[in-house]
Amino acid sequence: MTSNNIKQLDKEYIAQTYGRFDLALSHGKGCDVWDVEGKQYLDFTSGIGVNSLGWADDDWLSAITAQAGKLQHTSNLFFTEPSSQLAKKLVSTSGLKRAFFCNSGAEANEGAVKTARKYSHDKYGTGRSTILTLVNSFHGRTISTLAATGQDVFHQHFFPFTDGFEYVPANDIDALKIRLNTDDVCAILVEVLQGEGGVCALDNDYLQAVQSLCQEKDLVFIIDEVQTGIGRTGTMFSYQQFGLQPDIVSLAKGLGGGLPIGAFLLGNKVEHTLGKSDHGSTFGGNPVTCAGANVVLDKITPDFLKEVQRKGQSLQQRLNALPKVKSVSGLGLMIGVEFEEGILASDIVTKCIEQGVLFLTAKSKLRLLPPLIISDEQIEQGIKVLKEVLESR
Ligand SMILES: *Cc1c(COP(=O)(O)O)cnc(C)c1O
């Protein structure tokens, strides 16, 4: 099929909820991807932070194909090796105690919310179910995770939303303390580095205060690592750079290396909160996706993470030196670029596509989420194209 055929079918038969790039992709390898007409692109998107090992990593590919030939799905009525192994790896690298597997970030956050509410209900009874999240956060697209998302644009059309979510301004410790004066709150849910909100990191002081307040008031401290987790920011989890110990961590995007998987990890406080039949998911813990995720975790070693940090710093430095750039934010290989007034990130993305490089946007910023395996030469190449595009503005 030509791109035009594919686009035509999409227009006619797929719900038109996405503003797609004008590009139909065919196949990829490493950080390179080709459209159906055979034009090559260098990728700084990794499927929105998902293909952490790039396209078609050899080991990942052989693990999932081998597993698909053995058991493609069993249901959760049976024990299987890939999910048990994966849980052990996640526990040992996170410092939390147990994992629950699901299929997406929204579903992971739903599970985190259920766990936090049950923890509070078991211990304190009713009337203590409010979950505080931050203004400008993003937690997913289901009715409850939209309610958890602290951005008004997401609170349209779909009423009634799930009750019991309230938003406090990020980095404002006093506002949080005031809100906690009444004891109806059971949990605080934050992203350490807000992704969809524009790649904005929280202050260390604020994060420490959130953690202390959670300990002091026995609130469940939930960190959404759906975008930041599994090496993206240069440590396995972004909270590790701040010395935090959350009670629940939600994961998805980069965990599977490209196959749909989500997870939430349970710390000491809540490891036994969910009992038999309290939660479930038909596809959760799927052996094929877990076999792929096991390879991802095996490859993200301390040395690999050092490289992510080094490449992230080099990329940030180079971005800072570009014309028309006002500021650069982010951690590791999760980076946002704010341009001077009059430069639209979406225009820059379109121009870069013409020149064979793929970037993302987040709000008004340019966003970079390259595969974690990107090379120094590929970083140079991307910067060169971006520079040319910016100079021609
Ligand atoms: C992408 C994202 C989600 C939602 O994940 P889905 O897999 O699309 O449901 C939740 N939280 C954060 C921080 C995200 O970046």
The ligand as an SDF file (V2000), in Angstrom:
LIG
                    3D

 15 15  0  0  0  0  0  0  0  0999 V2000
    1.4450    8.2580   28.9300 C   0  0  0  0  0  0  0  0  0  0  0  0
    1.2070    8.5090   30.3570 C   0  0  0  0  0  0  0  0  0  0  0  0
    0.1170    7.9260   31.0390 C   0  0  0  0  0  0  0  0  0  0  0  0
   -0.9380    7.1240   30.3230 C   0  0  0  0  0  0  0  0  0  0  0  0
   -0.4410    5.9340   29.7920 O   0  0  0  0  0  0  0  0  0  0  0  0
   -1.3410    5.0910   28.7540 P   0  0  0  0  0  0  0  0  0  0  0  0
   -0.5100    3.8650   28.5130 O   0  0  0  0  0  0  0  0  0  0  0  0
   -1.5300    5.9350   27.5420 O   0  0  0  0  0  0  0  0  0  0  0  0
   -2.6120    4.7870   29.4200 O   0  0  0  0  0  0  0  0  0  0  0  0
    0.0140    8.1270   32.3940 C   0  0  0  0  0  0  0  0  0  0  0  0
    0.9130    8.8750   33.0660 N   0  0  0  0  0  0  0  0  0  0  0  0
    1.9690    9.4520   32.4540 C   0  0  0  0  0  0  0  0  0  0  0  0
    2.9410   10.2480   33.2520 C   0  0  0  0  0  0  0  0  0  0  0  0
    2.1390    9.3040   31.0770 C   0  0  0  0  0  0  0  0  0  0  0  0
    3.1720    9.9070   30.4700 O   0  0  0  0  0  0  0  0  0  0  0  0
  1  2  1  0
  2  3  1  0
  2 14  2  0
  3  4  1  0
  3 10  2  0
  4  5  1  0
  5  6  1  0
  6  7  2  0
  6  8  1  0
  6  9  1  0
 10 11  1  0
 11 12  2  0
 12 13  1  0
 12 14  1  0
 14 15  1  0
M  END
$$$$
